[in-house]
Amino acid sequence: MNPAEEILDIVDEHDHVIGQAPRGQAYAENLRHRCAFILARDPEGNVFVHRRTTTKLAFPGMYDMFVGGVVGAGESYAEAALREAEEELGVSGLAAPTPLFKFLYDDGTGRSWWSYVHEVTCGLPVHPQAEEIDWHAFLSPEELERRLGEWTWTPDGLAAYERLKAHR
């Protein structure tokens, strides 16, 4: 299916479902929806970092320290977190990601989405989706911090990462 045709739940400022719309319409009309963010670590504690392909609908070509994506209509955050982590990492049999916190991301231009941050340890060999990810590596937390000022990061991922550091 074309990603723009995926049906999403549209939610209000309290994260209550108020309707449904295709992803393309939700993006075009700045309709508030839901996203799952998953910080994937290897067993040594290194963080999976990737660069998004230039064909992505949102933030093409930018780096991100989270895998994840939109929550489909009728899907829970937990279901979306596991689905997205397995899809983007290219693994199966992953343990359910641990939910950490939820926040309303607002980019300041009228676009906003509820973002539920999760964390998972992945000891499996990863095979990221070529249509989603064009570069990846597991970076030490120190290396990730060094790269924050060097690479162009997804703004919502950066916001989630700053909140994650404050959460800890």
Buried (B, 14 or more C-beta within 10 A) or exposed (E): EEBEEBBBBBBEEEBEBEEBBBBBBBBEEEBBBBBBBBBBBBEEEBBBBBBBBEEBEBBEEBBBBBBBBBBBBEBEBBBBBBBBBBBBBBBEEBEEBBBBEBBEBBEEEEBBBBBBBBBBBBEBEBEBEEEBBBEBEBBEEEEBEEBEEEEEBBBBBBBBBEBBEEEE
